[in-house]
C-alpha cells in the first residue's frame, strides 16, 4: 500500500491517504482540512493520482481530526467509519471548539455510518488494515495496522517520544498507557508508526518512550 501525508489546520494535524497501487482504491484517514485551500490540496492529489476513495476513517473524533469529514463525505459519497465510544465527540464538535476558545459555530454534527471494532479488517483494494483498540486519548481511539507493509496509524495515541493528552473529555492516562503497551508496542519492532501529529517513528524506538 502507498501512503501520503498532509499537515492541515491550526493544530498541525496529519491527514493520511492510503491506496492500493493496483486498483487505486483509497482510504482517507483523519481528514483535517480547515480551509477551502486545504480541501483543494487533498482533492487535487486524489484527482492527479487517479484515486478512487472507498473509505473515510477516523482514528478518533476530536475536532482537529474531523474538520474535513463533511467535505470528504459529501465529495466522495462516503460514510464515516469510526468507533462508537467516540460518538459523543462527533455529535458536538462546536463544544469541542469552545474548549480551545475557537468559534466554529457552523460545524455540523457527525454521525458514524459504520462502527469499527477491535479486530475488524478494512479492505483497500488488495490491501488490508486491522483495527486495533487504543482507548485512553479518547474512549474510542483506534489504530490501523498493515501487517504486510509494516506500518500502523496511531492517531493521537502514540507519538515520537510522547503520547496523546488525556485531559480532554473521555481521556484516561492510565488506560492510554495500558493500551499502548498491550496493543501497539507488541507489534513487530520494525513497524513504522504514523502518528496524528508530528514525524513518524517506529515501534522499536517507542519501546523506550519515557511516557509509556
C-alpha positions as CSV (number, residue, x, y, z in Angstrom):
1,X,0.0,0.0,0.0
2,X,1.1,3.6,-0.7
3,X,0.8,6.4,1.8
4,X,0.7,10.2,1.5
5,X,0.7,12.5,4.5
6,X,-0.7,16.1,4.6
7,X,-0.4,18.5,7.5
8,X,-3.6,20.5,7.9
9,X,-5.3,23.1,10.2
10,X,-4.1,25.3,13.0
11,X,-3.3,22.2,15.1
12,X,-0.8,20.8,12.6
13,X,-2.8,17.6,12.2
14,X,-1.6,14.7,10.0
15,X,-4.2,13.5,7.4
16,X,-3.3,10.4,5.5
17,X,-4.4,8.9,2.2
18,X,-3.7,5.2,1.8
19,X,-4.1,3.5,-1.5
20,X,-3.6,0.2,-3.4
21,X,-1.4,1.0,-6.4
22,X,-3.0,-1.7,-8.5
23,X,-6.7,-0.9,-8.0
24,X,-6.2,2.8,-7.0
25,X,-8.8,2.2,-4.2
26,X,-8.0,4.6,-1.4
27,X,-8.9,5.4,2.2
28,X,-8.8,8.9,3.7
29,X,-7.9,8.8,7.3
30,X,-8.5,11.7,9.7
31,X,-9.2,14.5,7.2
32,X,-8.3,17.7,9.0
33,X,-8.8,20.3,6.2
34,X,-9.8,23.6,7.7
35,X,-9.9,25.8,4.7
36,X,-11.0,25.6,1.1
37,X,-7.3,25.8,0.0
38,X,-6.6,22.7,2.2
39,X,-9.6,20.9,0.7
40,X,-8.2,21.6,-2.8
41,X,-4.8,20.2,-1.9
42,X,-6.4,16.9,-0.9
43,X,-8.9,16.8,-3.8
44,X,-6.2,17.7,-6.3
45,X,-3.9,14.9,-5.0
46,X,-6.7,12.4,-5.4
47,X,-7.6,13.5,-8.9
48,X,-4.0,13.8,-10.1
49,X,-3.2,10.2,-9.0
50,X,-6.5,8.8,-10.3
51,X,-7.5,7.5,-6.9
52,X,-10.9,6.1,-6.0
53,X,-11.8,6.9,-2.4
54,X,-13.7,4.0,-0.8
55,X,-13.2,4.7,2.9
56,X,-13.5,7.7,5.3
57,X,-11.9,6.6,8.5
58,X,-11.3,8.4,11.8
59,X,-8.9,7.1,14.4
60,X,-10.9,9.3,16.9
61,X,-13.4,12.1,16.7
62,X,-11.5,15.1,18.1
63,X,-12.1,18.3,16.3
64,X,-8.7,18.7,14.6
65,X,-9.0,15.2,13.0
66,X,-12.6,15.7,11.7
67,X,-12.6,19.3,10.3
68,X,-12.6,17.8,6.8
69,X,-15.0,14.9,7.3
70,X,-18.0,16.7,5.9
71,X,-16.1,17.7,2.8
72,X,-14.8,14.2,2.2
73,X,-18.2,12.6,2.9
74,X,-20.1,14.9,0.5
75,X,-17.5,15.0,-2.2
76,X,-16.9,11.2,-2.4
77,X,-20.1,9.8,-1.1
78,X,-18.6,8.1,1.9
79,X,-19.9,7.2,5.3
80,X,-17.8,7.9,8.4
81,X,-16.1,4.8,9.8
82,X,-15.1,5.1,13.5
83,X,-15.5,3.5,16.9
84,X,-18.9,4.0,18.7
85,X,-17.5,5.2,22.0
86,X,-16.4,8.4,20.3
87,X,-19.9,9.2,19.1
88,X,-20.4,11.8,21.7
89,X,-17.4,13.8,20.4
90,X,-18.7,13.8,16.8
91,X,-22.1,14.9,17.9
92,X,-20.9,18.2,19.4
93,X,-17.8,19.5,17.7
94,X,-18.9,23.0,18.5
95,X,-18.5,22.2,22.2
96,X,-15.0,20.9,21.4
97,X,-14.1,24.1,19.7
98,X,-15.2,26.1,22.7
99,X,-12.6,24.3,24.8
100,X,-9.9,25.9,22.6
101,X,-11.8,29.3,22.5
102,X,-12.5,28.8,18.8
103,X,-15.6,30.0,17.0
104,X,-16.5,27.1,14.8
105,X,-20.3,27.6,15.1
106,X,-21.1,26.1,11.7
107,X,-19.6,22.7,12.4
108,X,-22.2,20.1,11.7
109,X,-22.6,17.0,14.0
110,X,-21.0,13.9,12.7
111,X,-22.8,10.5,12.5
112,X,-20.9,7.3,12.4
113,X,-22.1,5.3,9.4
114,X,-20.1,2.2,10.1
115,X,-18.9,1.3,13.6
116,X,-15.4,-0.1,13.8
117,X,-14.3,-2.6,16.4
118,X,-11.1,-4.2,17.5
119,X,-10.1,-7.0,15.2
120,X,-12.1,-5.6,12.2
121,X,-10.4,-5.8,8.8
122,X,-10.7,-2.9,6.4
123,X,-10.1,-3.7,2.7
124,X,-8.4,-1.2,0.4
125,X,-8.2,-2.9,-2.9
126,X,-5.9,-5.8,-2.3
127,X,-4.5,-4.2,0.9
128,X,-5.8,-4.7,4.4
129,X,-5.8,-2.7,7.6
130,X,-6.5,-4.3,11.0
131,X,-8.4,-2.2,13.6
132,X,-6.6,-2.0,17.0
133,X,-8.3,-0.5,20.0
134,X,-6.2,2.0,21.8
135,X,-8.6,3.8,24.2
136,X,-7.3,6.5,26.6
137,X,-6.8,9.6,24.5
138,X,-10.5,9.2,23.7
139,X,-12.8,6.3,24.7
140,X,-13.0,5.2,21.0
141,X,-9.4,5.8,19.8
142,X,-8.2,3.2,17.3
143,X,-5.1,2.4,15.4
144,X,-4.9,1.0,11.9
145,X,-2.3,-1.7,11.3
146,X,-1.0,-3.0,8.0
147,X,0.9,-6.2,8.7
148,X,2.1,-6.7,5.1
149,X,3.7,-3.3,4.8
150,X,4.6,-2.9,8.4
151,X,3.0,0.3,9.4
152,X,0.5,1.5,11.9
153,X,-1.5,4.7,12.0
154,X,-1.8,5.6,15.7
155,X,-3.9,8.7,15.7
156,X,-3.2,10.7,18.8
157,X,-2.4,7.6,21.0
158,X,1.3,7.4,20.3
159,X,3.8,10.0,19.0
160,X,7.5,10.1,18.6
161,X,8.8,10.2,22.1
162,X,5.4,11.1,23.5
163,X,1.8,10.1,23.9
164,X,-1.6,11.7,23.5
165,X,-3.1,14.2,26.0
166,X,-5.7,12.8,28.3
167,X,-7.1,15.9,29.9
168,X,-10.0,16.3,27.4
169,X,-13.4,14.8,27.9
170,X,-13.2,11.0,28.0
171,X,-9.4,10.9,28.4
172,X,-7.8,8.4,30.8
173,X,-4.0,8.4,31.2
174,X,-3.7,5.0,32.8
175,X,-5.9,3.4,30.2
176,X,-3.9,5.0,27.4
177,X,-0.5,3.7,28.7
178,X,-2.0,0.2,29.1
179,X,-3.4,0.4,25.5
180,X,0.0,1.4,24.1
181,X,1.9,-1.2,26.0
182,X,-0.5,-4.1,25.2
183,X,-1.7,-3.2,21.7
184,X,1.0,-1.1,20.0
185,X,4.4,-1.9,21.5
186,X,3.7,-5.6,20.9
187,X,3.7,-5.1,17.2
188,X,6.9,-6.1,15.3
189,X,9.8,-3.8,16.2
190,X,10.3,-2.6,12.6
191,X,6.7,-1.4,12.3
192,X,6.6,2.3,11.2
193,X,4.5,4.4,13.4
194,X,2.5,7.1,11.6
195,X,1.0,9.4,14.3
196,X,-1.7,12.0,14.2
197,X,0.8,14.9,14.7
198,X,4.5,15.2,14.1
199,X,7.0,12.9,12.4
200,X,6.9,9.2,12.0
201,X,8.8,6.8,14.3
202,X,8.9,3.0,14.9
203,X,7.7,0.5,17.4
204,X,11.4,-0.2,18.3
205,X,12.0,3.4,19.1
206,X,8.9,3.8,21.2
207,X,9.6,0.9,23.4
208,X,11.9,3.3,25.2
209,X,9.3,6.1,25.2
210,X,9.5,7.7,28.7
211,X,5.8,8.4,28.8
212,X,4.9,4.7,28.5
